[in-house]
C-alpha cells in the first residue's frame, strides 16, 4: 500500500490580528503573498521530490491566518504543484479556512473550480459587541452572506467555529449564537473555550485588570448546554470540541473533519508554510515562523534535507515508540466515541494497551474519567475494545491527558 498523508498549508496573512490570537499570523504583509506562494510551491516540490514513491494526499487543509486573502489563481497554482508531487485521493477532503468579512460570491465559485469541497468559517460569535471585543473584522450579516454564497457555489460541507467563555459573556448570549448558527444548517461545528494566552492583547489586558478573566463554571455550563442542544438538533459529538451532523440513523457521519481525525489518530501529516508543523517518518518538525526567512529558505538551492524536512525546517525531533504511544493516548482520547482501540493499538505497536498503561487506566477508571466502550464486530456481536473518556470527563480532559505524559 502506498503511503498517504494529510497535507496542511499555513497561510499566515491577516487584515488584522485578533486580540486573542497567538498563532503564527501577521497583519500588513500582503505584499509578500506572491513570493510566499512561490515558496510554498517550492516546498511542495522539495518534500514531494524526496519521497521514494509518489504518496497519496488523503486530505488537504489551508489554515491561518486568513487563507481567504489569497486569490483563486494563487490557489490554482498551488494545486498544480500538489498534483505534480502527490496523488490526491478521489475522496479527499479539501478545506479552506475563511473569514466571512473577506469574501465575494465569485470567490466561492472559483474555489469550487480549483477543487475545494469544504469551507470552515471563522465566525466566533453572532453578536456585534462580542465580535468587536474579539477584534474580528466581520459582522453577523457577513456570515449570512458568505453562507448563502457558499451554498450557491455548490458547497455541501460547511463548518463554523465559535468561541465561548468570553469576558462578560452571558449564557443567554451564547445560546443565541449557537441557535442562530444551527439555523444556517451547517454540517459541522467547532466550539472552543476562550484561552487567554500570554503575549496577546487579551493576555496583557487581563494582567492589567482591563478585562475580567473568563468564569470557568459558566464556561462549563455553556459547554454542557451546547452539547445537549446540538445532540437534540441531530449533531454527533465525535471529539471534545467538535460536532458533525449525522444524516444517518446509524453509522459514520460523512461530515467529521477527516483532516483533523488524522491528527487525533496520531497518523502522519505534512506541514507546509511559515510556522507549519508536521509528523511523518518518525519525525515531528516545525518550520521557521518568519515569513521573510521562509521565503528566503525556499528560494535557496544550498540546503539539503531528508524527507519530510525542507530547507525551511527550524526544528525536528525523532519520536521514539514510547513517546508515540503516549501521544496516541493523549490525542486519541479526545475522540469522544472512537477513543483508543485495544486492537488497533496492538496492531500498531505490537503490545497491549493495558500492558503499557495498566496503572493509568485503572486509576482513571476508579475516578470515573475513563470507560470501556463497545465496538461492533458483526451484526450480532460486540466487544469492549474502546477506551474513551466518560461524559463527565470531557470537561476534565487535560487532567486525563497529563497522566500519559512521561
Secondary structure in CASP SS format (residue, H / E / C, confidence):
PFRMAT SS
TARGET T0000
AUTHOR 0000-0000-0000
METHOD secondary structure of the structure
MODEL  1
X C 1.00
X C 1.00
X C 1.00
X E 1.00
X E 1.00
X E 1.00
X E 1.00
X E 1.00
X E 1.00
X E 1.00
X E 1.00
X C 1.00
X E 1.00
X E 1.00
X C 1.00
X C 1.00
X C 1.00
X C 1.00
X C 1.00
X C 1.00
X C 1.00
X C 1.00
X C 1.00
X C 1.00
X C 1.00
X E 1.00
X E 1.00
X C 1.00
X C 1.00
X H 1.00
X H 1.00
X H 1.00
X H 1.00
X H 1.00
X H 1.00
X H 1.00
X H 1.00
X H 1.00
X H 1.00
X H 1.00
X H 1.00
X H 1.00
X H 1.00
X H 1.00
X H 1.00
X H 1.00
X H 1.00
X H 1.00
X H 1.00
X C 1.00
X C 1.00
X C 1.00
X C 1.00
X C 1.00
X E 1.00
X E 1.00
X E 1.00
X E 1.00
X E 1.00
X E 1.00
X E 1.00
X E 1.00
X E 1.00
X E 1.00
X C 1.00
X C 1.00
X H 1.00
X H 1.00
X H 1.00
X C 1.00
X C 1.00
X H 1.00
X H 1.00
X H 1.00
X H 1.00
X H 1.00
X H 1.00
X H 1.00
X H 1.00
X H 1.00
X H 1.00
X H 1.00
X H 1.00
X H 1.00
X H 1.00
X E 1.00
X E 1.00
X E 1.00
X E 1.00
X E 1.00
X E 1.00
X E 1.00
X E 1.00
X E 1.00
X E 1.00
X E 1.00
X E 1.00
X E 1.00
X C 1.00
X H 1.00
X H 1.00
X H 1.00
X C 1.00
X C 1.00
X H 1.00
X H 1.00
X H 1.00
X H 1.00
X H 1.00
X H 1.00
X H 1.00
X H 1.00
X H 1.00
X H 1.00
X C 1.00
X C 1.00
X C 1.00
X E 1.00
X E 1.00
X E 1.00
X E 1.00
X E 1.00
X E 1.00
X E 1.00
X C 1.00
X C 1.00
X C 1.00
X H 1.00
X H 1.00
X H 1.00
X H 1.00
X H 1.00
X H 1.00
X H 1.00
X C 1.00
X C 1.00
X C 1.00
X C 1.00
X C 1.00
X H 1.00
X H 1.00
X H 1.00
X H 1.00
X H 1.00
X H 1.00
X H 1.00
X H 1.00
X H 1.00
X H 1.00
X H 1.00
X H 1.00
X H 1.00
X C 1.00
X C 1.00
X C 1.00
X C 1.00
X C 1.00
X E 1.00
X E 1.00
X E 1.00
X E 1.00
X E 1.00
X E 1.00
X E 1.00
X C 1.00
X C 1.00
X C 1.00
X C 1.00
X C 1.00
X C 1.00
X H 1.00
X H 1.00
X H 1.00
X H 1.00
X H 1.00
X H 1.00
X H 1.00
X H 1.00
X H 1.00
X H 1.00
X H 1.00
X H 1.00
X C 1.00
X C 1.00
X C 1.00
X C 1.00
X C 1.00
X E 1.00
X E 1.00
X E 1.00
X E 1.00
X E 1.00
X E 1.00
X C 1.00
X C 1.00
X C 1.00
X C 1.00
X C 1.00
X C 1.00
X C 1.00
X H 1.00
X H 1.00
X H 1.00
X H 1.00
X H 1.00
X H 1.00
X H 1.00
X C 1.00
X C 1.00
X C 1.00
X C 1.00
X C 1.00
X C 1.00
X C 1.00
X C 1.00
X H 1.00
X H 1.00
X H 1.00
X H 1.00
X H 1.00
X H 1.00
X H 1.00
X H 1.00
X H 1.00
X H 1.00
X H 1.00
X H 1.00
X H 1.00
X H 1.00
X H 1.00
X H 1.00
X H 1.00
X C 1.00
X C 1.00
X E 1.00
X E 1.00
X E 1.00
X E 1.00
X E 1.00
X C 1.00
X C 1.00
X E 1.00
X E 1.00
X E 1.00
X E 1.00
X C 1.00
X C 1.00
X C 1.00
X C 1.00
X C 1.00
X C 1.00
X C 1.00
X C 1.00
X C 1.00
X C 1.00
X C 1.00
X C 1.00
X H 1.00
X H 1.00
X H 1.00
X H 1.00
X H 1.00
X H 1.00
X H 1.00
X C 1.00
X C 1.00
X C 1.00
X C 1.00
X E 1.00
X E 1.00
X E 1.00
X E 1.00
X C 1.00
X C 1.00
X C 1.00
X C 1.00
X E 1.00
X E 1.00
X E 1.00
X E 1.00
X C 1.00
X C 1.00
X E 1.00
X E 1.00
X E 1.00
X E 1.00
X E 1.00
X C 1.00
X C 1.00
X C 1.00
X H 1.00
X H 1.00
X H 1.00
X H 1.00
X H 1.00
X H 1.00
X H 1.00
X H 1.00
X C 1.00
X C 1.00
X C 1.00
X C 1.00
X C 1.00
X C 1.00
X C 1.00
X C 1.00
X C 1.00
X C 1.00
X C 1.00
X C 1.00
X C 1.00
X C 1.00
X E 1.00
X E 1.00
X E 1.00
X E 1.00
X E 1.00
X E 1.00
X C 1.00
X C 1.00
X H 1.00
X H 1.00
X H 1.00
X H 1.00
X H 1.00
X H 1.00
X H 1.00
X H 1.00
X H 1.00
X H 1.00
X H 1.00
X H 1.00
X C 1.00
X C 1.00
X C 1.00
X C 1.00
X C 1.00
X C 1.00
X C 1.00
X E 1.00
X E 1.00
X H 1.00
X H 1.00
X H 1.00
X H 1.00
X H 1.00
X H 1.00
X H 1.00
X H 1.00
X C 1.00
X C 1.00
X C 1.00
X H 1.00
X H 1.00
X H 1.00
X H 1.00
X H 1.00
X H 1.00
X H 1.00
X H 1.00
X H 1.00
X H 1.00
X H 1.00
X H 1.00
X H 1.00
X H 1.00
X C 1.00
X C 1.00
X C 1.00
X E 1.00
X E 1.00
X E 1.00
X E 1.00
X E 1.00
X E 1.00
X E 1.00
X C 1.00
X C 1.00
X C 1.00
X C 1.00
X C 1.00
X E 1.00
X E 1.00
X E 1.00
X E 1.00
X E 1.00
X E 1.00
X E 1.00
X E 1.00
X C 1.00
X H 1.00
X H 1.00
X H 1.00
X H 1.00
X H 1.00
X H 1.00
X H 1.00
X H 1.00
X H 1.00
X H 1.00
X H 1.00
X H 1.00
X C 1.00
X C 1.00
X C 1.00
X C 1.00
END
